[in-house]
Amino acid sequence: MSEIAWGLASDKTAIVMAVALIIMTVLSAGPLHPIDNFINNAPRPYWDQIREFLIYWPDTVASRFVALPVLGVTALQLAYWHRSWRPIILSAVGVFSMLSLVASMKLLFARSHPRTEDPAFFADSGVSFPSGHGANAILIYGLVLFLIVRYQAARPHIVRRLGYCIVGIAVLQAVVSVYLRFHWFTDLLTGMVAGGLILALTIRLDQMIPQGRTFTWWPWYGRNPWNGADRAPEAAGRD
C-alpha cells in the first residue's frame, strides 16, 4: 500500500494538477470574485426561447446519467475483448475517487448558488463549488479516451477526433452552466481541474498494476470455470 501511495504522490502530472487545484480554490475564494460576478450578471439573450432546451439537452451531456453509461459500455466491451477486469476496475476507481473529491470539497467550502449573487464560501447553504459536471466532462470522458488509447481500440485519427469532442463537451458544459446560472465560472474551471487530477492518478495507477495481474481474475480465461485449473497462461500478456 505504501508503494502505491508513493507512486501516486510522485506522479508529476498529478502534482501539477494538485497544485493547480489548490491555486484555483484560493483564487475562487476571493481574488476571482469580480470575474464571477461579471459573468453571472451579464445579459442572457434569448433566455425565454432557449432556456428549457439548454436544461434538457446540452446541460445533460456531462451529467453522470449520460457520461457513466458511455464509460460503462466502453469498459465492459474492452473487458470482454481482452478478458481482463482492468478496464472495469480503473473506471470504478476513477469515478469513485472523483465523486469523493468533489463531494468533499462541496461540503467543506459550501459555496452559495449563483442566484444569490454572492460567490462567497462557507455560506449557510450551498454546494456550488466545484462543479460536478465540469469534473465529469474531464474525468469520465477522459477515462473513455484513455481506455480506447490503452487498448488500441481506435485508429489515431479517430482518437484525435474523440479528444476534440471531449474539449468541445467541456467548453459546452461550461458555457451552458454559466448561461443558466447553475454554477459560477470558477466552479466549472475548478471542477475540470479536479477531474484532471483524478484522471492523472487513475492513469498512474494503471501503470503501477503489473501486466497480467488482473487477467487471472477473469473467470473464463484465467482459470477453468469447472475445475479451477490454469488455462493458457501465455495469454496473460493480453491484459
N, C-alpha and C positions, 0 to 999 in steps of 0.2 A: 504493500500500500504506500509506503514512504517513497519507493521508486516511482510509482505512478504520480504521486503528488509533486515530487521534484521535477519529473519530466514535464508535467503540465505547467508548473510555475516557471520553468526555464524556457518555455517556448517564446521566441522573440516576437512573433506576430501577436500572440496573446498578451504579452507585456505591453506592446504598443496600444492595443485595443483597451486594455485595462486603464492605462494612463489617460487615454482619450475619454473613457467613460467618467473617470474622476474629474477631468477638466470640464467636460460638458455639464456634469452635475453642479460643480461650483459656479460655472457661468450661468446656468439656468436658475440658480438660487438668487440672483440679483443683477449682475452686470448685463445680462441679455434681456432683462425685463422690458426695456424700451422697444426692442425689436419685436418681442412677443406681443406687446400692446399695440404696436403699429400695425402688425399683420392681422391681429384679432379684430381691430376696429376698422380695417379697410372696407370699402364698399363691396357688397356682394351682388354683382349684376345678375339678372335673370334668376333671382333667388326663388321666386314662386314657381317658375317654369321648370327648373331642373333639380330642385332640392330633393324631391321624392325619388327621382330617378337615380341621383347620386347615392342616396342612402341604401337603396335596394340592389344596386348593381355595382358600380365601381368601388364603393366602400367595402364591399364584401370580398374583393379579390384577395386581400391579405388577411382575411379573417381565418380563424382556426377551422371554421366549418368548411371552408373551401381549400385552404392550404394543406391541412392534415390529410384529407383523402388523397390528394395528389402525392404527398410524400409516402403515404401508406401503400398505395398501389405500386409506386416505384420500388420501394424497399421489398415488398413481397415478391414482386416479379424478379428482381435481381437475386433475392434469396433463393428462389426456386431454381433459377437458371444456374446458379453457381453452387447450389447445395450447401449454403452457409447461412448461419444466423447473424453474421456480422452486419449486413445492411439493416436488419431489424433492430439489433442492439444499438448501433450507432444512432439510428433515428430516434429510438426511445430515450436514450441518454441525452441526446442533444435537445429534444423538445422538453423533457422534464427539467433539465438544467435551466433552459431559457425561461420556462414558466416560473420556476422557483426564484430566479434572479429578479425578473420583472415584478412578480407579486411582492417580494420582499422590499424592493425599492418603492413600490406604490404605497405600501403600508408605512414604511419608515418616513418618507418625505411628505405624504398626504397633501399633495398639491391640489389647489382648488380648480374647479372646472372653468374653462374659458368663458362660459356665460356669466360668471361672477365678475368678470373683467378685473380680476386680481390674481396675478400669477404667483403669488407668494406660496412658499412651502409651509408645512405644519399648520394647515387650515383645520377647522373643526371637522369638516367632512370633505373628502376629495381623494381620488386615486388616479389623477390625470397623468402623473409623471412616474416612469416614462411610458411611452406608447407601446402597448402590446402589439398593435397592428404593425407598427414600424419594426419591431423585433421579429415578428412573423415573416415579414417580407424578406428580411435578410437571412434569418436562421433557417426557416423551413424550406423556402425555395432554394436557398444556398445549399442545404443538405441534398436536395433533389439533384442539383447540378453536380455536386461533389460525388455522389454515388454514381451518376452517369459517367463522369470522367474516370473515376477509380476503376470501374468495371468495363470501361471502353464500350459502353452501350450505344454510343452515337458517334458519328463522324465529326472531325474537328470543326467543320463549318456549321454543323448543327449545334455543337457545343457553344460556339461563339454567339449564335443567334439566341440560344437559351440564356446566355449571360446578359445579352442586351435586354431580353424580356424581363429578367429579374430587376435590372436597373429601372426599366420602364414601370414595373409594378411598384417599386419603392417610391419613385417620383409621383406616380399617380396616387398612391395611398397618401403621401404627404400633402399633395395639393388638395385632394378631396377632403381629408380630415380637417385641414386648416380652413377651407372654404365653409364647411359645415359647422365650424366651431366645436368640433368634437375634441380637439387637442390644441394645446399651444404648439407653436412652431418648434420650440426646443424639446418638447415632449417627443416629437417624432424623430428628431435628429438623435437624441439620446437613446431612444428605443432601438434605432438602427445600429448604433454603436454597441449596445448591449447584445443585440443579435449577432453582430460580427464577432464579439468576444467569445460567445458560446460556440459559434461556428469554428473559430480557430482552435479552441480547446477540444472540440469533437474530432477535428481532423488530426490533431496531435495525438489524441487517444487512439485513433485508428492506427497511426504509425507505431504506437507502442505495443499493440497487440500482435504477438508473433503470427506469421503466416501459418495457416493450417490449424491454429488453436481452436477456432470456432467450427471448423469442419467436423471435428469428432463429435460435436454436439448435435449434428444434423441426424435425425432419426432414420433416414432412408439410405444414406450413403456412407456415413462414418462407421456404422455398425449394422450388422444384420438384424432386422427387427424381430426375427424369430428366435435366434439363439444368442444374440449379443456378440457374435464373433466379428472381428475386424474385417473390413472389406476394402479392397483397392486402396491401400494406404498411400500409394503413389499419387492418387487423385487429390490428396490433401493440398497439393500446391495450387489448386484452383481457387482456394479461399483468398 
